[in-house]
């Protein structure tokens, strides 16, 4: 069964009532919308990658506002990128396999928070 993340459902997240502290990088929190994506798509690995990059990737951590984009291809491979606010890519990771929904996702990271664009 293919998982899907409906853009209509994701746009309903326009703020967050709760902030969830990341288990490995305690300075990072994520919103209701980011948690929904992780729960529905089985993608806590994505939140982990974003959070751990803040600690171990200097070029990523130097960007105050980050746009994280997961692009999924029909063969179940994917590319994860992090762009700064000026659209300059500071991180890129090729994934040999993912079962993430085919529409992919875009998340923001700013002020130590992972969130959906509609929550910004």
C-alpha positions in Angstrom: 0.0 0.0 0.0 1.5 3.4 -1.0 1.5 6.1 1.6 0.4 9.6 0.6 0.6 13.0 2.1 -2.2 15.1 0.8 -1.2 18.8 0.1 -4.7 19.7 1.4 -4.1 18.0 4.7 -0.7 19.5 5.1 -2.0 23.0 4.4 -4.3 22.6 7.5 -1.2 23.0 9.7 -1.0 26.7 10.1 0.6 26.9 13.5 1.5 24.5 16.2 -0.1 23.8 19.6 2.8 21.5 20.6 6.5 21.5 20.1 8.3 18.2 20.3 11.9 18.1 21.4 14.1 16.0 19.2 15.5 12.9 21.0 19.1 13.2 19.8 19.6 16.9 19.4 17.8 18.4 22.4 18.1 22.0 21.1 16.0 21.2 18.1 12.2 21.0 18.3 9.5 20.2 15.7 5.9 21.2 15.2 2.6 19.3 15.0 2.9 19.4 11.2 6.4 18.0 11.1 5.4 15.3 13.5 2.4 14.5 11.3 4.7 14.0 8.3 7.0 11.7 10.4 4.1 9.7 11.7 2.2 9.3 8.5 5.2 8.6 6.3 7.3 6.7 8.8 9.9 9.4 8.4 11.5 10.1 11.7 14.7 9.5 9.8 14.1 12.7 7.9 13.7 14.7 11.2 16.8 13.0 12.5 18.8 14.0 9.4 17.7 17.6 9.7 18.5 17.8 13.4 21.8 16.0 13.2 22.9 18.2 10.3 22.6 21.2 12.6 25.3 19.7 14.8 27.6 18.0 12.3 27.3 19.9 9.0 28.9 23.4 9.5 27.6 24.8 6.2 24.0 23.7 7.2 24.3 25.1 10.8 25.5 28.4 9.4 22.3 29.0 7.5 19.7 30.8 9.7 16.8 29.8 7.4 16.9 26.4 5.7 14.6 24.8 3.1 14.8 21.0 3.2 13.4 19.3 0.1 13.0 15.5 -0.4 12.4 14.7 -4.1 11.3 11.1 -4.6 11.7 9.4 -8.0 9.5 6.7 -9.5 12.2 4.1 -8.9 12.1 4.8 -5.1 15.4 6.6 -5.0 15.4 10.1 -3.7 17.5 13.3 -3.2 17.4 15.3 0.0 18.7 18.8 -0.2 19.1 21.8 2.1 19.0 25.2 0.6 19.8 28.5 2.3 17.3 31.4 2.0 19.2 32.5 -1.1 18.5 29.1 -2.8 22.2 28.0 -2.5 22.4 24.3 -1.7 24.5 23.6 1.4 23.7 19.9 1.8 22.8 17.1 -0.6 22.2 13.4 0.1 21.3 10.7 -2.4 19.1 8.0 -1.1 19.3 4.6 -2.7 15.9 3.6 -1.5 13.0 5.3 0.2 9.4 4.3 0.9 8.5 8.0 1.4 5.3 9.0 -0.4 6.0 9.8 -4.1 5.0 13.5 -3.8 8.0 14.1 -1.6 8.0 17.0 1.0 9.5 20.3 1.8 10.3 21.4 5.4 11.7 24.5 6.9 14.3 24.8 9.6 14.6 28.1 11.5 15.1 29.2 15.1 15.9 25.6 16.0 12.5 24.4 14.8 11.6 22.0 12.0 8.2 22.9 10.5 6.0 22.8 7.4 6.0 25.8 5.1 2.3 26.4 6.0 3.4 26.7 9.7 5.9 29.4 9.0 
